[in-house]
Amino acid sequence: MKNLKYIIFACLVIGLFTQCDKPEDISLPGTLPDSPNFTIEPFADNPNKFWVEDMSEGNFARVWGFGDEAMPKTSTLKRDSVFFNKMGDYDIKLHISAADGSGTASSQQTVNVAEDAVLGCDGSFALFTEDCTSKCWKLSNEDGSVAVGPIPLSGEWFSSTGLEDTQLDDRWCFDAESFELNHTNGGGTFSACQGFVDDPDYPIPAELTWEFIPGGGWEGTDRIEISPPEFFLAIEDSGPYYDIVTITESKIVLLTPLKPCDGSPSTGFFTLTFIKE
């Protein structure tokens, strides 16, 4: 039965994206569980953020599906918050698996977001964009400015003690009015995916944009998201979102997932330190 539960949970996760058939030699006992009940409650001070809570009982696993426009996109918590940056109708799905291994069930509700998230010219947004105008950032060369580890803010796997010149001459300029991102690489881009070498012909997308998502990041931090998602800030195998851990007028520390070059699932996190140009 324990192995059966693991099979059902794998199907539960994979089922968000594709179809999963039970093995032919597995017989599921009992009947399918009832569709789960869950509640959606808007934040009192943020119309773009909602609490969701699984009210069903007797399940051993759950997976929320919030959609590609949400932060986060999925969750396994009984109660969690979800943020939508843009106005519109969004489907929230809850998939559960019964504790007796009798299968999975799901339910769906639609939530309406009445307006786009409003960015006031204050807090980290103002610091990041020079009072909501435009601001350029570059990698710091201090020890630990690039760190990577298995958990957020860890340097267990690597912590820099000085960077390459081709990393230090890159600039990222963020426009607060058009939300355009202007990237210059000083003639070459340091490529982790090509074996940690400088590539003078590295392709930079013609149109780079960014979003600022207040409260949409790790532990409620503000988030910066880059588009197209294949691009990155500073480190090729990072992104596409970057959470503001700390920020001052002249320095910012960002947390971002490790993005393996082969497309496999992320296994860790980068901590990146930038300074004002």
C-alpha positions in Angstrom: 0.0 0.0 0.0 2.9 2.4 0.7 4.3 1.9 -2.8 0.8 2.4 -4.2 0.5 5.8 -2.4 3.7 6.9 -4.0 2.4 5.9 -7.4 -0.8 7.8 -6.9 1.1 10.9 -5.7 3.3 10.8 -8.7 0.2 10.7 -10.9 -1.2 13.5 -8.9 1.7 15.8 -9.7 2.2 14.7 -13.3 -1.5 14.9 -13.9 -1.4 18.7 -13.6 0.4 18.6 -17.0 -0.3 15.3 -18.7 -2.2 12.0 -18.3 -1.0 9.2 -16.0 -2.3 5.7 -16.2 -2.1 3.3 -13.3 0.1 0.2 -13.9 -1.9 -2.8 -15.2 -1.0 -4.9 -12.2 -2.3 -2.4 -9.7 -5.8 -2.7 -8.4 -7.2 0.3 -6.7 -9.3 -0.6 -3.7 -12.5 1.1 -2.7 -14.2 4.0 -4.5 -12.7 7.3 -5.6 -12.6 10.0 -3.0 -15.1 12.8 -3.1 -14.1 16.0 -4.9 -12.2 18.2 -2.4 -13.7 21.3 -0.9 -11.6 24.4 -0.6 -12.0 28.0 0.2 -10.6 31.2 -1.4 -10.3 34.3 0.7 -8.9 37.7 -0.6 -6.3 39.5 1.4 -7.9 42.5 3.1 -5.1 44.9 2.0 -4.2 43.4 -1.4 -6.9 42.7 -4.0 -4.4 40.7 -6.1 -3.5 38.2 -3.4 -5.7 35.3 -2.0 -5.6 32.7 0.7 -6.6 29.2 -0.4 -7.3 26.4 2.1 -8.0 22.7 1.6 -11.1 21.9 3.7 -11.3 18.2 2.7 -10.4 15.4 5.1 -8.9 11.9 4.7 -6.4 12.7 2.0 -2.7 11.9 2.3 -1.5 14.3 -0.5 -2.6 17.4 -2.3 -1.4 19.6 -5.2 -2.7 23.0 -6.0 -2.6 24.3 -9.6 -2.7 28.0 -9.8 -1.7 28.5 -13.4 1.2 30.1 -15.2 0.2 33.6 -14.4 0.2 33.0 -10.6 2.9 33.2 -7.9 3.5 30.4 -7.0 2.3 28.2 -9.8 1.8 25.2 -7.6 1.8 24.3 -3.9 1.3 21.3 -1.7 0.4 23.2 1.5 -3.0 22.8 3.2 -3.3 26.6 3.4 -1.3 28.9 1.1 -1.3 32.3 -0.5 -1.4 33.0 -4.2 -0.7 36.3 -6.1 -2.0 37.4 -9.5 -0.2 40.4 -11.1 -2.8 41.1 -13.8 -6.6 41.5 -13.8 -8.7 38.6 -15.2 -10.4 35.4 -14.3 -8.1 32.5 -13.0 -8.9 28.9 -12.5 -7.6 27.4 -9.2 -7.5 23.6 -9.1 -7.0 21.3 -6.1 -6.0 17.7 -6.7 -6.1 15.3 -3.7 -5.3 11.6 -3.1 -7.2 9.6 -0.6 -5.4 8.2 2.5 -6.6 4.7 1.8 -5.0 4.7 -1.7 -8.3 4.6 -3.5 -7.4 7.1 -6.1 -7.4 10.8 -6.8 -10.0 13.5 -7.2 -10.0 17.2 -8.0 -12.1 20.3 -8.0 -11.9 23.8 -9.5 -13.0 27.3 -8.7 -12.5 30.5 -10.6 -11.3 33.7 -9.0 -11.7 37.2 -10.4 -8.9 39.7 -10.1 -10.5 43.1 -10.7 -7.4 45.2 -11.5 -3.7 45.0 -12.2 -1.4 45.2 -9.2 -0.7 48.8 -8.4 2.9 49.8 -7.9 3.4 52.7 -5.6 6.6 54.6 -6.0 8.0 53.5 -2.6 9.7 50.6 -0.9 12.0 48.3 -2.9 10.4 49.3 -6.2 11.6 52.9 -5.7 15.0 51.8 -4.6 15.4 49.4 -7.5 14.4 52.0 -10.2 15.9 55.2 -8.8 12.5 56.6 -7.6 10.6 55.0 -10.4 12.7 56.3 -13.3 15.5 54.1 -14.6 18.4 52.4 -12.9 21.4 50.2 -13.9 22.9 47.4 -11.8 26.1 45.3 -12.1 27.5 42.3 -10.3 29.4 43.1 -7.1 33.0 41.7 -6.9 32.9 41.2 -3.2 33.4 37.7 -1.8 30.2 35.7 -2.0 28.5 37.9 -4.6 27.7 34.7 -6.5 26.7 31.8 -4.2 24.8 28.6 -4.8 23.5 25.9 -2.5 20.7 23.4 -2.0 18.6 25.7 0.1 17.8 29.5 -0.1 20.7 31.8 0.8 23.2 28.9 1.0 26.8 29.0 -0.4 27.3 25.3 0.4 28.1 24.4 -3.3 29.9 27.5 -4.3 30.8 31.0 -3.1 32.8 33.4 -5.3 36.1 35.0 -4.2 36.3 37.2 -7.2 34.6 37.2 -10.6 35.8 37.2 -14.2 36.1 40.5 -16.0 33.5 39.4 -18.5 31.0 39.0 -15.7 31.9 42.4 -14.1 31.4 44.5 -17.3 27.8 43.4 -17.8 25.0 46.0 -17.1 21.3 45.6 -16.6 19.2 48.8 -16.8 15.6 48.7 -15.7 13.1 51.3 -17.0 10.2 51.8 -14.6 7.9 53.4 -17.1 8.2 51.1 -20.1 9.4 48.1 -18.1 12.0 47.5 -20.8 15.2 45.8 -19.7 18.4 47.0 -21.5 21.3 44.6 -21.2 24.8 45.3 -22.4 27.5 42.6 -22.1 30.7 44.6 -22.7 31.4 42.5 -25.9 30.9 39.0 -24.5 28.7 37.0 -22.2 30.1 34.6 -19.6 28.4 31.3 -20.4 28.1 28.6 -17.7 26.3 26.3 -20.1 29.2 26.3 -22.5 31.8 25.4 -19.9 32.3 28.7 -18.0 33.7 30.6 -21.0 33.2 34.0 -22.5 31.0 33.9 -25.7 31.5 37.1 -27.8 28.5 36.1 -30.0 26.0 35.2 -27.2 22.5 36.0 -28.5 20.7 38.8 -26.6 16.9 39.0 -27.3 15.9 42.1 -29.2 13.1 42.8 -26.7 13.7 42.2 -23.0 11.1 43.2 -20.5 10.6 42.8 -16.8 7.9 42.7 -14.2 7.9 43.8 -10.5 5.6 41.6 -8.4 5.1 43.0 -4.9 5.0 40.2 -2.3 5.1 37.5 -4.9 8.5 36.0 -4.0 10.2 33.8 -1.4 8.7 34.4 2.1 6.7 37.3 0.8 9.6 39.2 -0.7 9.1 41.3 -3.8 9.9 39.6 -7.1 11.5 40.6 -10.4 10.6 38.4 -13.4 12.4 38.5 -16.7 10.9 37.9 -20.2 11.6 36.0 -22.3 12.1 33.4 -19.5 15.1 31.8 -21.3 17.1 35.0 -20.5 18.8 35.7 -17.1 20.4 38.2 -14.8 24.2 37.7 -14.4 24.2 33.9 -14.3 23.2 31.9 -17.3 21.8 28.9 -15.3 19.6 31.0 -13.1 16.1 32.6 -13.3 13.7 33.5 -14.7 12.6 35.2 -11.5 14.6 36.9 -8.9 13.4 37.7 -5.3 14.7 40.7 -3.5 16.2 39.5 -0.2 17.6 42.9 0.8 18.0 46.3 -1.0 19.5 49.7 -0.3 20.0 52.6 -2.6 23.3 51.2 -3.8 23.1 47.4 -3.2 20.7 44.5 -3.8 20.8 40.8 -2.9 18.6 38.5 -5.1 17.6 34.9 -4.6 16.9 32.9 -7.7 16.5 29.2 -8.6 19.3 27.2 -10.2 18.2 26.5 -13.8 20.1 23.5 -15.0 21.4 23.9 -18.6 20.0 20.5 -19.6 16.5 21.5 -18.7 16.2 19.1 -15.7 14.4 20.3 -12.6 16.0 22.8 -10.3 18.0 21.4 -7.4 19.2 24.6 -5.7 19.3 28.3 -5.4 21.7 31.2 -6.4 22.2 34.2 -4.2 23.4 37.2 -6.3 24.7 40.5 -5.1 24.5 43.6 -7.4 25.6 47.1 -6.9 24.4 50.4 -8.5 26.2 51.4 -11.7 
